[in-house]
């Protein structure tokens, strides 16, 4: 006979920079102004066992100022096949995307998650250079 204790769910931040002034896309995320949501409660938009932070950002060019949005939420599983860490890529419309998953502590999708990497910079430069070279012909 194995006695099982209560199941503890993870708590994550849940907000979007497009809808919430306390969930900034630029600047520091203030964890004291944001409440944690139990990922197995009805408050959670997406029930799950991990936290997620996604950033989407446009390139800052000579002609146009960059644009960025950040979404924090619970996640049931990684759409990218990872349970921890971040994945960086350029999406189909040319936005820089960083998606980070964590499950090591409550609120792990707060301000401490990395949003950029050398890999993202390399992808961005490669994309820009390939666009320029294709116009050279």
N, CA, C and O of each residue as an XYZ file, in Angstrom:
548
protein
N       0.841     -1.177      0.000
C       0.000      0.000      0.000
C       0.881      1.233      0.000
O       1.732      1.392      0.876
N       0.683      2.115     -0.983
C       1.452      3.349     -1.090
C       0.516      4.510     -0.823
O      -0.507      4.677     -1.488
N       0.884      5.300      0.155
C       0.063      6.457      0.477
C       0.493      7.623     -0.409
O       1.674      7.963     -0.480
N      -0.467      8.217     -1.070
C      -0.161      9.350     -1.921
C      -0.685     10.624     -1.285
O      -1.805     10.673     -0.776
N       0.152     11.659     -1.326
C      -0.237     12.954     -0.788
C      -1.015     13.736     -1.825
O      -1.295     13.230     -2.912
N      -1.362     14.959     -1.494
C      -2.082     15.788     -2.444
C      -1.200     16.114     -3.645
O       0.019     16.242     -3.527
N      -1.839     16.244     -4.793
C      -1.115     16.594     -6.012
C      -0.918     18.105     -6.026
O      -1.881     18.868     -5.961
N       0.336     18.524     -6.111
C       0.636     19.946     -6.156
C       0.823     20.378     -7.595
O       1.651     19.825     -8.318
N       0.051     21.368     -8.006
C       0.198     21.911     -9.350
C       1.130     23.100     -9.325
O       1.414     23.661     -8.267
N       1.596     23.475    -10.480
C       2.489     24.619    -10.588
C       1.669     25.896    -10.745
O       0.557     25.870    -11.273
N       2.218     26.989    -10.291
C       1.599     28.294    -10.459
C       2.468     29.124    -11.393
O       3.690     29.167    -11.248
N       1.822     29.786    -12.355
C       2.544     30.561    -13.361
C       1.926     31.947    -13.497
O       0.782     32.181    -13.106
N       2.711     32.855    -14.060
C       2.158     34.154    -14.419
C       1.365     33.999    -15.712
O       1.724     33.211    -16.587
N       0.284     34.764    -15.816
C      -0.588     34.671    -16.979
C      -0.958     36.086    -17.401
O      -1.778     36.741    -16.757
N      -0.348     36.553    -18.487
C      -0.652     37.905    -18.954
C      -0.149     38.088    -20.378
O       0.642     37.290    -20.880
N      -0.618     39.143    -21.015
C      -0.190     39.497    -22.369
C       0.151     40.982    -22.386
O      -0.610     41.804    -21.876
N       1.281     41.320    -22.967
C       1.690     42.723    -23.034
C       0.735     43.557    -23.884
O       0.697     44.780    -23.747
N      -0.029     42.920    -24.750
C      -0.991     43.648    -25.581
C      -2.241     44.053    -24.806
O      -2.986     44.931    -25.241
N      -2.478     43.405    -23.639
C      -3.705     43.651    -22.889
C      -3.476     44.167    -21.479
O      -4.415     44.649    -20.846
N      -2.249     44.077    -20.968
C      -2.004     44.344    -19.561
C      -0.779     45.240    -19.395
O       0.323     44.868    -19.798
N      -0.968     46.412    -18.807
C       0.151     47.341    -18.625
C       1.199     46.809    -17.644
O       2.342     47.266    -17.668
N       0.837     45.861    -16.791
C       1.791     45.290    -15.842
C       2.522     44.073    -16.416
O       3.214     43.358    -15.692
N       2.364     43.848    -17.699
C       3.033     42.753    -18.403
C       3.790     43.354    -19.588
O       3.459     43.082    -20.742
N       4.802     44.169    -19.301
C       5.440     44.937    -20.377
C       6.226     44.074    -21.355
O       6.824     43.066    -20.976
N       6.214     44.484    -22.614
C       7.036     43.818    -23.621
C       8.470     44.313    -23.508
O       9.415     43.547    -23.695
N       8.628     45.594    -23.201
C       9.941     46.196    -22.992
C      10.049     46.579    -21.522
O       9.051     46.963    -20.912
N      11.196     46.485    -20.967
C      11.384     46.837    -19.570
C      11.256     45.633    -18.656
O      11.090     44.502    -19.111
N      11.337     45.896    -17.354
C      11.343     44.835    -16.351
C       9.930     44.389    -16.001
O       9.036     45.212    -15.806
N       9.742     43.080    -15.924
C       8.486     42.489    -15.470
C       8.490     42.532    -13.944
O       9.376     41.957    -13.312
N       7.515     43.205    -13.351
C       7.442     43.346    -11.901
C       6.567     42.228    -11.330
O       5.341     42.266    -11.438
N       7.208     41.245    -10.729
C       6.479     40.090    -10.194
C       5.560     40.469     -9.041
O       4.623     39.727     -8.746
N       5.797     41.608     -8.376
C       4.935     42.027     -7.276
C       3.613     42.612     -7.758
O       2.667     42.719     -6.978
N       3.534     42.991     -9.033
C       2.301     43.561     -9.590
C       1.498     42.548    -10.392
O       0.485     42.894    -11.000
N       1.945     41.299    -10.395
C       1.264     40.247    -11.141
C       0.996     39.065    -10.214
O       1.856     38.677     -9.424
N      -0.187     38.507    -10.318
C      -0.559     37.377     -9.474
C      -0.238     36.060    -10.174
O      -0.314     35.951    -11.398
N       0.117     35.077     -9.376
C       0.317     33.731     -9.909
C      -1.035     33.051    -10.067
O      -1.950     33.287     -9.278
N      -1.159     32.213    -11.081
C      -2.384     31.465    -11.344
C      -2.078     29.988    -11.187
O      -1.081     29.498    -11.719
N      -2.928     29.275    -10.462
C      -2.791     27.819    -10.341
C      -3.164     27.221    -11.704
O      -4.266     27.431    -12.210
N      -2.231     26.479    -12.276
C      -2.429     25.970    -13.646
C      -3.505     24.889    -13.766
O      -3.874     24.510    -14.877
N      -4.007     24.395    -12.645
C      -5.099     23.415    -12.697
C      -6.416     24.019    -12.236
O      -7.377     23.295    -11.977
N      -6.462     25.357    -12.130
C      -7.697     26.012    -11.708
C      -8.456     26.542    -12.916
O      -7.947     26.526    -14.037
N      -9.658     27.004    -12.682
C     -10.470     27.577    -13.747
C      -9.940     28.940    -14.201
O     -10.301     29.419    -15.275
N      -9.081     29.567    -13.382
C      -8.470     30.849    -13.755
C      -7.489     30.715    -14.914
O      -7.277     31.661    -15.673
N      -6.905     29.554    -15.040
C      -5.879     29.338    -16.051
C      -6.509     29.248    -17.434
O      -7.429     28.460    -17.653
N      -6.009     30.060    -18.372
C      -6.510     29.994    -19.752
C      -6.167     28.651    -20.383
O      -6.957     28.092    -21.144
N      -4.977     28.136    -20.059
C      -4.527     26.839    -20.556
C      -4.110     26.012    -19.355
O      -3.107     26.342    -18.722
N      -4.828     24.956    -19.009
C      -4.409     24.131    -17.880
C      -3.139     23.367    -18.228
O      -2.918     23.016    -19.387
N      -2.312     23.112    -17.235
C      -1.096     22.371    -17.541
C      -0.167     22.189    -16.367
O      -0.484     22.549    -15.233
N       0.980     21.627    -16.659
C       1.954     21.288    -15.626
C       3.273     22.041    -15.780
O       4.257     21.698    -15.126
N       3.307     23.064    -16.638
C       4.513     23.867    -16.809
C       4.127     25.298    -17.147
O       2.970     25.592    -17.447
N       5.119     26.184    -17.093
C       4.907     27.590    -17.426
C       5.544     27.881    -18.781
O       6.467     27.189    -19.208
N       5.037     28.916    -19.452
C       5.528     29.288    -20.765
C       5.627     30.805    -20.844
O       4.784     31.528    -20.312
N       6.673     31.273    -21.519
C       6.812     32.689    -21.856
C       7.177     32.760    -23.331
O       8.150     32.144    -23.766
N       6.397     33.513    -24.099
C       6.661     33.649    -25.529
C       6.837     35.129    -25.868
O       6.019     35.967    -25.488
N       7.903     35.431    -26.581
C       8.156     36.784    -27.068
C       8.149     36.747    -28.585
O       8.720     35.845    -29.198
N       7.499     37.733    -29.184
C       7.544     37.913    -30.635
C       7.999     39.345    -30.871
O       7.485     40.291    -30.274
N       8.989     39.476    -31.769
C       9.564     40.793    -31.990
C       9.895     40.990    -33.459
O      10.405     40.088    -34.124
N       9.595     42.197    -33.958
C       9.959     42.523    -35.328
C      11.369     43.089    -35.338
O      11.868     43.570    -34.321
N      11.994     43.025    -36.485
C      13.322     43.601    -36.629
C      13.232     45.112    -36.524
O      12.297     45.719    -37.047
N      14.180     45.711    -35.863
C      14.278     47.157    -35.807
C      15.125     47.581    -36.996
O      16.327     47.318    -37.026
N      14.515     48.229    -37.970
C      15.225     48.607    -39.190
C      15.431     50.107    -39.244
O      14.951     50.844    -38.383
N      16.133     50.544    -40.242
C      16.377     51.963    -40.452
C      15.062     52.709    -40.685
O      14.924     53.863    -40.279
N      14.105     52.060    -41.330
C      12.859     52.702    -41.718
C      11.733     52.550    -40.692
O      10.828     53.383    -40.647
N      11.776     51.520    -39.886
C      10.657     51.262    -38.971
C      11.177     50.868    -37.595
O      12.178     50.163    -37.469
N      10.476     51.339    -36.568
C      10.828     50.984    -35.196
C      10.346     49.569    -34.911
O       9.301     49.149    -35.410
N      11.105     48.842    -34.115
C      10.754     47.466    -33.776
C       9.476     47.368    -32.956
O       9.067     48.330    -32.306
N       8.859     46.214    -32.994
C       7.610     45.923    -32.286
C       7.815     44.634    -31.510
O       8.510     43.736    -31.985
N       7.223     44.525    -30.322
C       7.408     43.325    -29.505
C       6.158     43.066    -28.673
O       5.497     43.998    -28.215
N       5.844     41.790    -28.486
C       4.779     41.382    -27.588
C       5.268     40.198    -26.762
O       6.058     39.382    -27.238
N       4.793     40.111    -25.523
C       5.176     39.024    -24.620
C       3.908     38.415    -24.036
O       3.005     39.132    -23.604
N       3.849     37.085    -24.027
C       2.724     36.358    -23.438
C       3.276     35.376    -22.420
O       4.211     34.629    -22.709
N       2.692     35.380    -21.225
C       3.054     34.425    -20.180
C       1.810     33.605    -19.862
O       0.709     34.150    -19.783
N       1.982     32.287    -19.679
C       0.826     31.444    -19.364
C       1.273     30.083    -18.850
O       2.463     29.772    -18.803
N       0.296     29.290    -18.469
C       0.524     27.882    -18.172
C       0.596     27.150    -19.513
O       0.155     27.668    -20.539
N       1.145     25.965    -19.489
C       1.221     25.159    -20.716
C       1.046     23.688    -20.351
O       1.546     23.225    -19.325
N       0.335     22.969    -21.198
C       0.115     21.551    -20.937
C       1.255     20.702    -21.475
O       1.611     19.680    -20.889
N       1.816     21.128    -22.580
C       2.999     20.466    -23.130
C       3.619     21.401    -24.140
O       2.958     22.305    -24.653
N       4.850     21.191    -24.415
C       5.547     22.057    -25.347
C       5.164     21.712    -26.779
O       5.206     20.548    -27.176
N       4.797     22.710    -27.538
C       4.516     22.489    -28.955
C       5.806     22.260    -29.733
O       5.779     21.803    -30.875
N       6.939     22.582    -29.106
C       8.224     22.407    -29.769
C       8.947     21.151    -29.306
O      10.088     20.916    -29.704
N       8.307     20.345    -28.477
C       8.913     19.091    -28.044
C       9.951     19.238    -26.956
O      10.808     18.368    -26.804
N       9.898     20.315    -26.194
C      10.838     20.499    -25.089
C      10.069     20.702    -23.793
O       8.967     21.250    -23.791
N      10.659     20.256    -22.694
C      10.023     20.434    -21.399
C      10.706     21.534    -20.591
O      10.105     22.085    -19.669
N      11.916     21.849    -20.916
C      12.661     22.899    -20.234
C      13.450     23.682    -21.257
O      13.845     23.141    -22.290
N      13.680     24.931    -20.983
C      14.537     25.738    -21.835
C      13.780     26.492    -22.905
O      12.549     26.526    -22.925
N      14.549     27.094    -23.794
C      13.990     27.992    -24.802
C      14.319     27.529    -26.209
O      15.319     26.850    -26.442
N      13.469     27.905    -27.129
C      13.696     27.674    -28.549
C      13.513     29.010    -29.247
O      12.606     29.775    -28.921
N      14.377     29.282    -30.203
C      14.386     30.557    -30.900
C      14.262     30.300    -32.399
O      14.909     29.398    -32.931
N      13.436     31.086    -33.075
C      13.282     30.920    -34.513
C      12.668     32.169    -35.115
O      12.190     33.051    -34.402
N      12.686     32.232    -36.428
C      12.016     33.291    -37.175
C      10.744     32.669    -37.749
O      10.809     31.650    -38.436
N       9.581     33.280    -37.469
C       8.328     32.683    -37.947
C       8.070     33.013    -39.413
O       8.877     33.675    -40.065
N       6.929     32.540    -39.921
C       6.619     32.648    -41.350
C       6.440     34.084    -41.842
O       6.531     34.334    -43.044
N       6.185     35.040    -40.928
C       6.062     36.439    -41.353
C       7.303     37.259    -41.003
O       7.304     38.481    -41.153
N       8.357     36.591    -40.537
C       9.628     37.258    -40.280
C       9.821     37.804    -38.881
O      10.750     38.579    -38.651
N       8.964     37.420    -37.935
C       9.134     37.869    -36.557
C      10.118     36.961    -35.821
O      10.143     35.750    -36.038
N      10.931     37.565    -34.944
C      11.807     36.793    -34.065
C      10.925     36.220    -32.957
O      10.186     36.966    -32.315
N      10.990     34.924    -32.726
C      10.159     34.283    -31.715
C      11.057     33.554    -30.717
O      11.967     32.819    -31.101
N      10.785     33.769    -29.439
C      11.458     33.035    -28.365
C      10.364     32.405    -27.511
O       9.516     33.118    -26.974
N      10.370     31.092    -27.377
C       9.392     30.387    -26.561
C      10.150     29.607    -25.499
O      10.965     28.740    -25.813
N       9.874     29.925    -24.235
C      10.580     29.292    -23.120
C       9.585     28.546    -22.235
O       8.512     29.058    -21.914
N       9.963     27.322    -21.846
C       9.146     26.488    -20.972
C       9.941     26.183    -19.710
O      11.159     26.012    -19.765
N       9.253     26.116    -18.571
C       9.907     25.749    -17.321
C       8.898     25.085    -16.396
O       7.692     25.308    -16.509
N       9.396     24.283    -15.499
C       8.532     23.633    -14.516
C       9.266     23.430    -13.199
O       8.851     22.623    -12.367
N      10.360     24.164    -13.013
C      11.200     23.961    -11.843
C      10.728     24.687    -10.592
O      11.127     24.318     -9.488
N       9.878     25.726    -10.735
C       9.364     26.430     -9.552
C       8.164     27.284     -9.948
O       7.992     27.629    -11.117
N       7.347     27.615     -8.974
C       6.226     28.510     -9.214
C       6.753     29.858     -9.716
O       7.750     30.367     -9.204
N       6.092     30.423    -10.703
C       6.470     31.725    -11.228
C       7.736     31.738    -12.055
O       8.351     32.788    -12.238
N       8.130     30.588    -12.554
C       9.386     30.525    -13.316
C       9.298     31.235    -14.662
O      10.323     31.412    -15.319
N       8.101     31.648    -15.096
C       7.972     32.401    -16.347
C       7.909     33.914    -16.100
O       7.356     34.668    -16.900
N       8.482     34.326    -14.989
C       8.563     35.753    -14.663
C       9.711     36.424    -15.393
O       9.998     36.103    -16.546
N      10.355     37.341    -14.726
C      11.376     38.164    -15.373
C      12.713     37.467    -15.571
O      13.537     37.956    -16.344
N      12.958     36.364    -14.914
C      14.282     35.750    -14.975
C      14.526     34.903    -16.223
O      15.663     34.503    -16.473
N      13.501     34.624    -17.003
C      13.694     33.802    -18.196
C      14.398     34.598    -19.279
O      14.131     35.785    -19.462
N      15.284     33.950    -19.986
C      16.018     34.591    -21.077
C      15.080     34.782    -22.259
O      14.237     33.928    -22.535
N      15.228     35.895    -22.951
C      14.381     36.128    -24.122
C      15.158     36.205    -25.422
O      14.555     36.236    -26.495
N      16.481     36.236    -25.354
C      17.280     36.297    -26.568
C      18.488     35.377    -26.429
O      18.861     34.987    -25.323
N      19.083     35.040    -27.543
C      20.285     34.222    -27.531
C      21.137     34.537    -28.730
O      20.703     35.226    -29.653
N      22.339     34.035    -28.713
C      23.236     34.194    -29.857
C      22.630     33.512    -31.081
O      22.756     34.015    -32.198
N      21.973     32.369    -30.877
C      21.347     31.652    -31.987
C      20.313     32.526    -32.693
O      20.257     32.542    -33.923
N      19.502     33.246    -31.937
C      18.497     34.123    -32.539
C      19.166     35.221    -33.353
O      18.695     35.558    -34.440
N      20.247     35.777    -32.848
C      20.978     36.793    -33.585
C      21.527     36.239    -34.892
O      21.454     36.897    -35.930
N      22.076     35.031    -34.844
C      22.612     34.395    -36.047
C      21.494     34.137    -37.060
O      21.667     34.389    -38.252
N      20.345     33.634    -36.586
C      19.214     33.409    -37.487
C      18.745     34.709    -38.141
O      18.451     34.745    -39.336
N      18.680     35.762    -37.349
C      18.236     37.047    -37.880
C      19.204     37.571    -38.930
O      18.778     38.026    -39.992
N      20.496     37.513    -38.648
C      21.489     37.989    -39.609
C      21.477     37.161    -40.882
O      21.588     37.701    -41.983
N      21.344     35.850    -40.732
C      21.285     34.971    -41.895
C      20.078     35.300    -42.761
O      20.174     35.319    -43.988
N      18.946     35.559    -42.125
C      17.726     35.893    -42.849
C      17.885     37.209    -43.612
O      17.504     37.297    -44.779
N      18.438     38.222    -42.967
C      18.628     39.519    -43.605
C      19.614     39.414    -44.762
O      19.380     39.967    -45.836
N      20.718     38.701    -44.540
C      21.717     38.554    -45.597
C      21.173     37.786    -46.799
O      21.481     38.123    -47.943
N      20.373     36.767    -46.548
C      19.821     35.991    -47.665
C      18.814     36.820    -48.456
O      18.714     36.669    -49.674
N      18.061     37.699    -47.777
C      17.128     38.583    -48.484
C      17.890     39.577    -49.361
O      17.503     39.837    -50.500
N      18.961     40.120    -48.824
C      19.756     41.086    -49.581
C      20.419     40.426    -50.781
O      20.459     41.002    -51.868
N      20.945     39.203    -50.582
C      21.626     38.505    -51.673
C      20.650     38.092    -52.779
O      21.017     38.075    -53.954
N      19.416     37.762    -52.410
C      18.447     37.358    -53.424
C      18.039     38.546    -54.297
O      17.624     38.355    -55.440
N      18.151     39.755    -53.777
C      17.807     40.951    -54.553
C      18.982     41.405    -55.422
O      18.808     42.236    -56.314
N      20.177     40.863    -55.167
C      21.363     41.253    -55.912
C      21.375     40.673    -57.322
O      22.034     41.227    -58.203
N      20.683     39.604    -57.552
C      20.734     38.913    -58.835
C      19.916     39.553    -59.903
O      19.879     39.061    -61.031
